[in-house]
């Protein structure tokens, strides 16, 4: 599972959208989790 697939799965699971420019900056799973927590509250 690469980060692109992870981000897409997280968008679907949490009903959020992560902008492409933000997604390009996500380099670790922890960074993805942190961003989802920030967006989803």
PDB file of N, CA, C, O and CB in Angstrom:
ATOM      1  N   UNK A   1       0.862  -1.184   0.000  1.00  0.00           N
ATOM      2  CA  UNK A   1       0.000   0.000   0.000  1.00  0.00           C
ATOM      3  C   UNK A   1       0.897   1.232   0.000  1.00  0.00           C
ATOM      4  O   UNK A   1       1.650   1.456   0.948  1.00  0.00           O
ATOM      5  CB  UNK A   1      -0.974   0.006   1.237  1.00  0.00           C
ATOM      6  N   UNK A   2       0.816   2.025  -1.056  1.00  0.00           N
ATOM      7  CA  UNK A   2       1.632   3.229  -1.065  1.00  0.00           C
ATOM      8  C   UNK A   2       0.841   4.396  -0.484  1.00  0.00           C
ATOM      9  O   UNK A   2      -0.351   4.269  -0.202  1.00  0.00           O
ATOM     10  CB  UNK A   2       2.108   3.555  -2.494  1.00  0.00           C
ATOM     11  N   UNK A   3       1.497   5.508  -0.311  1.00  0.00           N
ATOM     12  CA  UNK A   3       0.866   6.650   0.355  1.00  0.00           C
ATOM     13  C   UNK A   3      -0.324   7.193  -0.426  1.00  0.00           C
ATOM     14  O   UNK A   3      -1.290   7.660   0.177  1.00  0.00           O
ATOM     15  CB  UNK A   3       1.882   7.755   0.563  1.00  0.00           C
ATOM     16  N   UNK A   4      -0.276   7.143  -1.748  1.00  0.00           N
ATOM     17  CA  UNK A   4      -1.408   7.628  -2.548  1.00  0.00           C
ATOM     18  C   UNK A   4      -2.653   6.802  -2.240  1.00  0.00           C
ATOM     19  O   UNK A   4      -3.737   7.352  -2.044  1.00  0.00           O
ATOM     20  CB  UNK A   4      -1.080   7.566  -4.067  1.00  0.00           C
ATOM     21  N   UNK A   5      -2.493   5.487  -2.197  1.00  0.00           N
ATOM     22  CA  UNK A   5      -3.625   4.619  -1.875  1.00  0.00           C
ATOM     23  C   UNK A   5      -4.097   4.840  -0.448  1.00  0.00           C
ATOM     24  O   UNK A   5      -5.298   4.826  -0.177  1.00  0.00           O
ATOM     25  CB  UNK A   5      -3.249   3.154  -2.080  1.00  0.00           C
ATOM     26  N   UNK A   6      -3.160   5.042   0.460  1.00  0.00           N
ATOM     27  CA  UNK A   6      -3.511   5.306   1.854  1.00  0.00           C
ATOM     28  C   UNK A   6      -4.326   6.590   1.966  1.00  0.00           C
ATOM     29  O   UNK A   6      -5.352   6.621   2.646  1.00  0.00           O
ATOM     30  CB  UNK A   6      -2.244   5.401   2.721  1.00  0.00           C
ATOM     31  N   UNK A   7      -3.875   7.639   1.305  1.00  0.00           N
ATOM     32  CA  UNK A   7      -4.585   8.918   1.351  1.00  0.00           C
ATOM     33  C   UNK A   7      -5.984   8.769   0.763  1.00  0.00           C
ATOM     34  O   UNK A   7      -6.951   9.286   1.323  1.00  0.00           O
ATOM     35  CB  UNK A   7      -3.796  10.007   0.591  1.00  0.00           C
ATOM     36  N   UNK A   8      -6.096   8.073  -0.354  1.00  0.00           N
ATOM     37  CA  UNK A   8      -7.409   7.861  -0.967  1.00  0.00           C
ATOM     38  C   UNK A   8      -8.326   7.077  -0.035  1.00  0.00           C
ATOM     39  O   UNK A   8      -9.511   7.392   0.075  1.00  0.00           O
ATOM     40  CB  UNK A   8      -7.264   7.125  -2.305  1.00  0.00           C
ATOM     41  N   UNK A   9      -7.796   6.069   0.629  1.00  0.00           N
ATOM     42  CA  UNK A   9      -8.592   5.274   1.564  1.00  0.00           C
ATOM     43  C   UNK A   9      -9.027   6.111   2.761  1.00  0.00           C
ATOM     44  O   UNK A   9     -10.155   5.981   3.236  1.00  0.00           O
ATOM     45  CB  UNK A   9      -7.798   4.051   2.037  1.00  0.00           C
ATOM     46  N   UNK A  10      -8.138   6.966   3.246  1.00  0.00           N
ATOM     47  CA  UNK A  10      -8.476   7.820   4.389  1.00  0.00           C
ATOM     48  C   UNK A  10      -9.532   8.846   3.993  1.00  0.00           C
ATOM     49  O   UNK A  10     -10.426   9.146   4.784  1.00  0.00           O
ATOM     50  CB  UNK A  10      -7.217   8.532   4.928  1.00  0.00           C
ATOM     51  N   UNK A  11      -9.441   9.383   2.788  1.00  0.00           N
ATOM     52  CA  UNK A  11     -10.456  10.326   2.319  1.00  0.00           C
ATOM     53  C   UNK A  11     -11.829   9.663   2.318  1.00  0.00           C
ATOM     54  O   UNK A  11     -12.815  10.251   2.762  1.00  0.00           O
ATOM     55  CB  UNK A  11     -10.108  10.846   0.906  1.00  0.00           C
ATOM     56  N   UNK A  12     -11.880   8.444   1.817  1.00  0.00           N
ATOM     57  CA  UNK A  12     -13.148   7.725   1.755  1.00  0.00           C
ATOM     58  C   UNK A  12     -13.652   7.349   3.148  1.00  0.00           C
ATOM     59  O   UNK A  12     -14.835   7.510   3.446  1.00  0.00           O
ATOM     60  CB  UNK A  12     -12.999   6.472   0.900  1.00  0.00           C
ATOM     61  N   UNK A  13     -12.769   6.857   3.986  1.00  0.00           N
ATOM     62  CA  UNK A  13     -13.164   6.392   5.317  1.00  0.00           C
ATOM     63  C   UNK A  13     -13.667   7.520   6.207  1.00  0.00           C
ATOM     64  O   UNK A  13     -14.600   7.335   6.988  1.00  0.00           O
ATOM     65  CB  UNK A  13     -12.001   5.703   5.989  1.00  0.00           C
ATOM     66  N   UNK A  14     -13.043   8.694   6.084  1.00  0.00           N
ATOM     67  CA  UNK A  14     -13.394   9.808   6.962  1.00  0.00           C
ATOM     68  C   UNK A  14     -14.222  10.873   6.260  1.00  0.00           C
ATOM     69  O   UNK A  14     -14.483  11.933   6.828  1.00  0.00           O
ATOM     70  CB  UNK A  14     -12.146  10.432   7.522  1.00  0.00           C
ATOM     71  N   UNK A  15     -14.641  10.595   5.016  1.00  0.00           N
ATOM     72  CA  UNK A  15     -15.467  11.512   4.228  1.00  0.00           C
ATOM     73  C   UNK A  15     -14.871  12.919   4.195  1.00  0.00           C
ATOM     74  O   UNK A  15     -15.543  13.909   4.484  1.00  0.00           O
ATOM     75  CB  UNK A  15     -16.887  11.561   4.795  1.00  0.00           C
ATOM     76  N   UNK A  16     -13.582  12.974   3.832  1.00  0.00           N
ATOM     77  CA  UNK A  16     -12.876  14.243   3.706  1.00  0.00           C
ATOM     78  C   UNK A  16     -12.198  14.280   2.350  1.00  0.00           C
ATOM     79  O   UNK A  16     -12.121  13.266   1.656  1.00  0.00           O
ATOM     80  CB  UNK A  16     -11.842  14.435   4.855  1.00  0.00           C
ATOM     81  N   UNK A  17     -11.705  15.454   1.976  1.00  0.00           N
ATOM     82  CA  UNK A  17     -10.928  15.575   0.755  1.00  0.00           C
ATOM     83  C   UNK A  17      -9.603  16.233   1.095  1.00  0.00           C
ATOM     84  O   UNK A  17      -9.562  17.289   1.724  1.00  0.00           O
ATOM     85  CB  UNK A  17     -11.694  16.385  -0.327  1.00  0.00           C
ATOM     86  N   UNK A  18      -8.536  15.603   0.676  1.00  0.00           N
ATOM     87  CA  UNK A  18      -7.199  16.141   0.885  1.00  0.00           C
ATOM     88  C   UNK A  18      -6.737  16.694  -0.451  1.00  0.00           C
ATOM     89  O   UNK A  18      -6.635  15.961  -1.435  1.00  0.00           O
ATOM     90  CB  UNK A  18      -6.203  15.050   1.441  1.00  0.00           C
ATOM     91  N   UNK A  19      -6.460  17.985  -0.483  1.00  0.00           N
ATOM     92  CA  UNK A  19      -6.047  18.640  -1.722  1.00  0.00           C
ATOM     93  C   UNK A  19      -4.769  18.010  -2.264  1.00  0.00           C
ATOM     94  O   UNK A  19      -3.915  17.556  -1.502  1.00  0.00           O
ATOM     95  CB  UNK A  19      -5.842  20.146  -1.495  1.00  0.00           C
ATOM     96  N   UNK A  20      -4.652  17.990  -3.583  1.00  0.00           N
ATOM     97  CA  UNK A  20      -3.484  17.372  -4.213  1.00  0.00           C
ATOM     98  C   UNK A  20      -2.180  17.996  -3.743  1.00  0.00           C
ATOM     99  O   UNK A  20      -1.200  17.286  -3.518  1.00  0.00           O
ATOM    100  CB  UNK A  20      -3.585  17.481  -5.718  1.00  0.00           C
ATOM    101  N   UNK A  21      -2.158  19.325  -3.592  1.00  0.00           N
ATOM    102  CA  UNK A  21      -0.910  19.976  -3.168  1.00  0.00           C
ATOM    103  C   UNK A  21      -0.533  19.578  -1.747  1.00  0.00           C
ATOM    104  O   UNK A  21       0.650  19.490  -1.421  1.00  0.00           O
ATOM    105  CB  UNK A  21      -1.042  21.500  -3.263  1.00  0.00           C
ATOM    106  N   UNK A  22      -1.522  19.341  -0.909  1.00  0.00           N
ATOM    107  CA  UNK A  22      -1.260  18.876   0.458  1.00  0.00           C
ATOM    108  C   UNK A  22      -0.831  17.412   0.428  1.00  0.00           C
ATOM    109  O   UNK A  22       0.112  17.019   1.115  1.00  0.00           O
ATOM    110  CB  UNK A  22      -2.518  19.057   1.359  1.00  0.00           C
ATOM    111  N   UNK A  23      -1.521  16.616  -0.365  1.00  0.00           N
ATOM    112  CA  UNK A  23      -1.207  15.188  -0.450  1.00  0.00           C
ATOM    113  C   UNK A  23       0.224  14.960  -0.923  1.00  0.00           C
ATOM    114  O   UNK A  23       0.883  14.019  -0.481  1.00  0.00           O
ATOM    115  CB  UNK A  23      -2.185  14.484  -1.391  1.00  0.00           C
ATOM    116  N   UNK A  24       0.705  15.817  -1.820  1.00  0.00           N
ATOM    117  CA  UNK A  24       2.077  15.683  -2.319  1.00  0.00           C
ATOM    118  C   UNK A  24       3.111  15.877  -1.216  1.00  0.00           C
ATOM    119  O   UNK A  24       4.228  15.367  -1.308  1.00  0.00           O
ATOM    120  CB  UNK A  24       2.327  16.684  -3.435  1.00  0.00           C
ATOM    121  N   UNK A  25       2.737  16.617  -0.172  1.00  0.00           N
ATOM    122  CA  UNK A  25       3.667  16.909   0.923  1.00  0.00           C
ATOM    123  C   UNK A  25       3.633  15.841   2.015  1.00  0.00           C
ATOM    124  O   UNK A  25       4.494  15.830   2.895  1.00  0.00           O
ATOM    125  CB  UNK A  25       3.347  18.266   1.528  1.00  0.00           C
ATOM    126  N   UNK A  26       2.652  14.949   1.968  1.00  0.00           N
ATOM    127  CA  UNK A  26       2.546  13.882   2.959  1.00  0.00           C
ATOM    128  C   UNK A  26       3.536  12.786   2.587  1.00  0.00           C
ATOM    129  O   UNK A  26       3.439  12.176   1.522  1.00  0.00           O
ATOM    130  CB  UNK A  26       1.086  13.319   3.039  1.00  0.00           C
ATOM    131  N   UNK A  27       4.484  12.549   3.476  1.00  0.00           N
ATOM    132  CA  UNK A  27       5.549  11.593   3.171  1.00  0.00           C
ATOM    133  C   UNK A  27       5.585  10.400   4.123  1.00  0.00           C
ATOM    134  O   UNK A  27       6.310   9.434   3.883  1.00  0.00           O
ATOM    135  CB  UNK A  27       6.876  12.291   3.203  1.00  0.00           C
ATOM    136  N   UNK A  28       4.806  10.464   5.202  1.00  0.00           N
ATOM    137  CA  UNK A  28       4.779   9.354   6.148  1.00  0.00           C
ATOM    138  C   UNK A  28       3.335   9.059   6.543  1.00  0.00           C
ATOM    139  O   UNK A  28       2.449   9.899   6.382  1.00  0.00           O
ATOM    140  CB  UNK A  28       5.637   9.672   7.403  1.00  0.00           C
ATOM    141  N   UNK A  29       3.120   7.875   7.051  1.00  0.00           N
ATOM    142  CA  UNK A  29       1.796   7.507   7.539  1.00  0.00           C
ATOM    143  C   UNK A  29       1.394   8.427   8.687  1.00  0.00           C
ATOM    144  O   UNK A  29       0.242   8.855   8.764  1.00  0.00           O
ATOM    145  CB  UNK A  29       1.768   6.029   7.991  1.00  0.00           C
ATOM    146  N   UNK A  30       2.332   8.734   9.576  1.00  0.00           N
ATOM    147  CA  UNK A  30       2.021   9.614  10.706  1.00  0.00           C
ATOM    148  C   UNK A  30       1.595  10.994  10.225  1.00  0.00           C
ATOM    149  O   UNK A  30       0.675  11.586  10.789  1.00  0.00           O
ATOM    150  CB  UNK A  30       3.229   9.735  11.638  1.00  0.00           C
ATOM    151  N   UNK A  31       2.246  11.509   9.200  1.00  0.00           N
ATOM    152  CA  UNK A  31       1.875  12.809   8.646  1.00  0.00           C
ATOM    153  C   UNK A  31       0.451  12.751   8.092  1.00  0.00           C
ATOM    154  O   UNK A  31      -0.316  13.700   8.258  1.00  0.00           O
ATOM    155  CB  UNK A  31       2.872  13.240   7.541  1.00  0.00           C
ATOM    156  N   UNK A  32       0.095  11.653   7.441  1.00  0.00           N
ATOM    157  CA  UNK A  32      -1.259  11.485   6.920  1.00  0.00           C
ATOM    158  C   UNK A  32      -2.272  11.460   8.059  1.00  0.00           C
ATOM    159  O   UNK A  32      -3.320  12.101   7.976  1.00  0.00           O
ATOM    160  CB  UNK A  32      -1.362  10.197   6.088  1.00  0.00           C
ATOM    161  N   UNK A  33      -1.964  10.727   9.114  1.00  0.00           N
ATOM    162  CA  UNK A  33      -2.852  10.655  10.280  1.00  0.00           C
ATOM    163  C   UNK A  33      -3.011  12.029  10.916  1.00  0.00           C
ATOM    164  O   UNK A  33      -4.123  12.439  11.247  1.00  0.00           O
ATOM    165  CB  UNK A  33      -2.312   9.650  11.315  1.00  0.00           C
ATOM    166  N   UNK A  34      -1.916  12.729  11.085  1.00  0.00           N
ATOM    167  CA  UNK A  34      -1.968  14.071  11.671  1.00  0.00           C
ATOM    168  C   UNK A  34      -2.849  14.995  10.842  1.00  0.00           C
ATOM    169  O   UNK A  34      -3.624  15.776  11.394  1.00  0.00           O
ATOM    170  CB  UNK A  34      -0.557  14.659  11.792  1.00  0.00           C
ATOM    171  N   UNK A  35      -2.734  14.910   9.525  1.00  0.00           N
ATOM    172  CA  UNK A  35      -3.538  15.781   8.663  1.00  0.00           C
ATOM    173  C   UNK A  35      -5.022  15.426   8.767  1.00  0.00           C
ATOM    174  O   UNK A  35      -5.868  16.318   8.837  1.00  0.00           O
ATOM    175  CB  UNK A  35      -3.068  15.673   7.199  1.00  0.00           C
ATOM    176  N   UNK A  36      -5.338  14.147   8.778  1.00  0.00           N
ATOM    177  CA  UNK A  36      -6.736  13.731   8.905  1.00  0.00           C
ATOM    178  C   UNK A  36      -7.303  14.206  10.236  1.00  0.00           C
ATOM    179  O   UNK A  36      -8.429  14.702  10.281  1.00  0.00           O
ATOM    180  CB  UNK A  36      -6.866  12.195   8.783  1.00  0.00           C
ATOM    181  N   UNK A  37      -6.553  14.067  11.308  1.00  0.00           N
ATOM    182  CA  UNK A  37      -7.014  14.552  12.612  1.00  0.00           C
ATOM    183  C   UNK A  37      -7.268  16.047  12.581  1.00  0.00           C
ATOM    184  O   UNK A  37      -8.232  16.526  13.179  1.00  0.00           O
ATOM    185  CB  UNK A  37      -5.994  14.219  13.700  1.00  0.00           C
ATOM    186  N   UNK A  38      -6.421  16.783  11.898  1.00  0.00           N
ATOM    187  CA  UNK A  38      -6.568  18.236  11.792  1.00  0.00           C
ATOM    188  C   UNK A  38      -7.828  18.593  11.002  1.00  0.00           C
ATOM    189  O   UNK A  38      -8.587  19.476  11.402  1.00  0.00           O
ATOM    190  CB  UNK A  38      -5.323  18.859  11.122  1.00  0.00           C
ATOM    191  N   UNK A  39      -8.046  17.906   9.885  1.00  0.00           N
ATOM    192  CA  UNK A  39      -9.174  18.217   9.007  1.00  0.00           C
ATOM    193  C   UNK A  39     -10.495  17.705   9.579  1.00  0.00           C
ATOM    194  O   UNK A  39     -11.501  18.415   9.558  1.00  0.00           O
ATOM    195  CB  UNK A  39      -8.942  17.619   7.622  1.00  0.00           C
ATOM    196  N   UNK A  40     -10.489  16.488  10.082  1.00  0.00           N
ATOM    197  CA  UNK A  40     -11.723  15.865  10.552  1.00  0.00           C
ATOM    198  C   UNK A  40     -12.102  16.315  11.959  1.00  0.00           C
ATOM    199  O   UNK A  40     -13.253  16.189  12.377  1.00  0.00           O
ATOM    200  CB  UNK A  40     -11.586  14.360  10.520  1.00  0.00           C
ATOM    201  N   UNK A  41     -11.125  16.836  12.673  1.00  0.00           N
ATOM    202  CA  UNK A  41     -11.387  17.311  14.016  1.00  0.00           C
ATOM    203  C   UNK A  41     -11.563  16.198  14.949  1.00  0.00           C
ATOM    204  O   UNK A  41     -11.795  16.420  16.138  1.00  0.00           O
ATOM    205  CB  UNK A  41     -12.569  18.179  14.055  1.00  0.00           C
TER     206      UNK A  41
END
